[in-house]
Structures are given as structure tokens and as C-alpha cells.
């Protein structure tokens, strides 16, 4: 779930909790709205913590030492000689 999905969940939850006056039998829309807002907030926190993690950097000049290139050569003797 990306940033947009989290914001949509929070908005839908807020609409169900604060802006509706519907009554369904067996379903409390206020509780459903609060659950959607909590899930959206948890997704938002998870998404933002993933963005704050340092990414693995590969390459020269980024702080990691350059990898040493090793070239291997094999010489075979001619069996006819």
C-alpha cells in the first residue's frame, strides 16, 4: 500500500466517522471509520519509515571501497608436443 492508499483509507474512515448519519443494522459505521483511520495511519507510519531507511549504495565514490578486479588466465600445454 502506497502513500495514496493510506491517505484514501484515512479519508474514508473520517467520512464514515464524522460525516455520515447512516444506520445499518449490525454494523457500527463509527467503529468501521475509526478502524479505517487507524489502518491508514499505521500504513502511513510504515511507509514513512521505509522511506527513511538508508538505501544500499553500490558504486565508486559513495563511501564503499572499490572492488578489486581479478583476472584469471589459464595456460594449457599442447599434448601433441
C-alpha positions as CSV (number, residue, x, y, z in Angstrom):
1,X,0.0,0.0,0.0
2,X,1.5,3.3,-1.0
3,X,1.1,6.8,0.2
4,X,-2.1,7.4,-1.8
5,X,-3.8,4.3,-0.4
6,X,-3.0,5.3,3.2
7,X,-4.5,8.8,2.6
8,X,-7.6,7.3,1.0
9,X,-8.1,5.0,4.0
10,X,-7.8,7.9,6.4
11,X,-10.2,10.0,4.4
12,X,-12.8,7.2,4.0
13,X,-12.5,6.5,7.8
14,X,-13.0,10.1,8.6
15,X,-16.0,10.4,6.3
16,X,-17.6,7.3,7.8
17,X,-16.9,8.5,11.4
18,X,-17.7,12.2,11.2
19,X,-19.8,13.0,8.1
20,X,-22.4,10.2,7.8
21,X,-25.6,9.8,9.6
22,X,-26.5,6.3,8.3
23,X,-27.6,3.5,10.5
24,X,-27.1,-0.1,9.3
25,X,-28.4,-3.0,11.3
26,X,-25.5,-4.9,12.8
27,X,-22.8,-2.5,11.6
28,X,-21.5,0.5,13.6
29,X,-20.1,2.8,10.9
30,X,-18.3,4.9,13.5
31,X,-16.2,1.9,14.5
32,X,-15.6,1.0,10.9
33,X,-14.4,4.5,10.2
34,X,-12.1,4.5,13.2
35,X,-10.6,1.2,12.1
36,X,-10.0,2.5,8.6
37,X,-8.3,5.6,10.0
38,X,-6.1,3.5,12.3
39,X,-5.1,1.2,9.4
40,X,-4.4,4.2,7.2
41,X,-2.2,5.8,9.9
42,X,-0.3,2.5,10.5
43,X,0.3,2.2,6.8
44,X,1.5,5.8,6.7
45,X,3.9,5.3,9.5
46,X,5.2,2.1,7.9
47,X,5.5,3.8,4.5
48,X,7.4,6.8,6.0
49,X,9.8,4.5,8.0
50,X,10.6,2.6,4.8
51,X,11.5,5.9,3.1
52,X,13.8,7.0,6.0
53,X,15.9,3.8,5.9
54,X,19.3,4.3,4.2
55,X,19.4,2.6,0.9
56,X,22.1,0.3,-0.1
57,X,24.6,2.2,-2.2
58,X,26.8,0.4,-4.7
59,X,29.4,2.1,-6.7
60,X,32.7,4.0,-6.6
61,X,32.9,7.2,-4.6
62,X,29.9,6.6,-2.4
63,X,31.9,5.5,0.7
64,X,32.3,1.9,-0.1
65,X,35.8,0.8,-1.3
66,X,36.0,-0.1,-4.9
67,X,36.1,-3.8,-5.6
68,X,39.3,-5.2,-6.8
69,X,39.2,-6.7,-10.3
70,X,40.9,-10.1,-10.6
71,X,41.7,-11.6,-13.9
72,X,42.5,-15.3,-14.1
73,X,44.3,-16.7,-17.1
74,X,44.9,-20.4,-17.7
75,X,47.5,-21.7,-20.0
76,X,47.3,-25.3,-21.3
77,X,50.1,-27.2,-22.8
78,X,49.6,-28.7,-26.2
79,X,49.5,-32.5,-25.7
80,X,50.9,-33.1,-29.2
81,X,54.3,-31.7,-28.3
